[in-house]
Amino acid sequence: MKIGIKNKICARCVQAESQAFASLDIQPPDVRLGEAWASRSTTYNRQ
């Protein structure tokens, strides 16, 4: 599943994206500028 992420333009953004997913206990296998690829669907409910 592709997850699109807007306004990411540098290598530090990739690190920030990875940290954001990790804080939500989501580990996409491939994070690139502006996108992340997850091997399965993930749902997240804010409370």
N, C-alpha and C positions, 0 to 999 in steps of 0.2 A: 504494500500500500504506500503510495506516495503522499507525503505531507508537505504542502507548500508553505514557505515561510517568507514573508515580504520584507523588503528593505534590509537585507543582509548583504554586505558588500566587501567584507575583509576576512582574513583568516581568524581574527579574534572573534568574529561573529560565529564561526563554526564552533569554536570552543564554548561560547556562551549558549549556543543551541544545545550542544551535548550536555552541558551542565543543567540546563532547564529540563531536558528530558529525564536526566538522572534524578533530579529533585522530585519528579513525579513518578519515579520507579518505572519509567519506560526506557528501554534500551534499544533504540533503532540501530540496526547493524551498520548503516551507512549514512553519515551526515555530511552534506556538502553545502556550499553557499546557496541559501534560499530554498533548500529542500532536504528532506530526510526520508529515507526509505525504511519502512518497518516490515518485518516478515509476516506479521499478522495484524488484524484489526485490533485497535485498542480503544476502549471507551474511558472517559474520565469525567466524573461528576464533581463539579465545584460545590462546596457547601459553605 
